[in-house]
Amino acid sequence: MSTEPNWPAQRSRRSTVAAQFGADRADLMAWALTTADPLADAVVDEIHEQGRTVRVALATGIARPTPCGPGSTAWSRSSTASRSKHPRR
């Protein structure tokens, strides 16, 4: 595989990626593959440990995310609770 500095050896050669997508995209790919993402790493670990249960839960959450912003039921309950604890003056 590649011996180019900062290039993940388990992926295609940088020169191959650069020839197909351009040097800028190859640099972006190198950055993306070597940048830590603790949340993504934790999800992958759970998928490997728990298997199908976690894959199904993840797929369900992606397909039907829980609304959590202005206008959502969860936001309204949270906002109402917050107002009752701290009334406006």
Sequence and secondary structure as in RCSB ss.txt:
>XXXX:A:sequence
MSTEPNWPAQRSRRSTVAAQFGADRADLMAWALTTADPLADAVVDEIHEQGRTVRVALATGIARPTPCGPGSTAW
SRSSTASRSKHPRR
>XXXX:A:secstr
    TT  TTS  HHHHHHHH HHHHHHHHHHHHS  HHHHHHHHHHHHHTHHHHHHHHHHHHS    STTSHHH
HHHHHHHHHHS   
